[in-house]
């Protein structure tokens, strides 16, 4: 008589780890929230500072999360490291 543990070990190779290549689609990029944020900035005149206060997020974090282009000054400020002595 077979031990149930031996049966499981013998069947482990039959478990699917991924979909067949023809069904393995790339994940969909979500755009709805990013589009809403862009709508508030571009069409409704909200500033990035206003949105960051409403969403309780740092301006740089908000821009990075929702793919918002920062003004050059703010982008440069967060784009490098500084040595503080």
Secondary structure, 3 states (H helix, E strand, C coil): CCCHHHHHHHHHHHCCCCCCHHHCCCCCCCCHHHHHHHHHHHCCCCCHHHHHHHHCCCHHHHHHHCCCCCCHHHHHHHCCCCCCC
